[in-house]
Amino acid sequence: MGDMSIWVTTPAYAAATRRKLAELDATVPADARAALAWAANAGFPGRADPASIEAVLRSHGTFVEETFTTLLDRLGFPAAVEPAGHLRSD
């Protein structure tokens, strides 16, 4: 279809979107468990409830960077620290 603005207004688009979102949503519980395992393997065993990780994975934030930061926080990773002198003007 040449003009996407027409496609996104069709019932077929709405159905395709619902199907894809359902497929993605079905993987969220396993993805949350995998994220917790990843954090634990990195030395940060999460004390987070898997449901709170699922909530982040299902969120609809505008900026992925903010969502990723929230995910890292919930997984128990420490906050990033700027290295001393990284903004030197010498």
Long-range contacts (C-beta under 8 A, 24 or more apart in sequence): 25-58, 28-54, 28-57, 28-58, 29-54, 31-57, 32-57, 35-71, 35-75, 36-75, 38-75, 39-75, 39-76, 39-77, 42-77, 44-75, 44-76, 44-77, 44-78, 45-76, 46-74, 46-75, 46-76, 47-76, 48-74, 48-75, 48-76
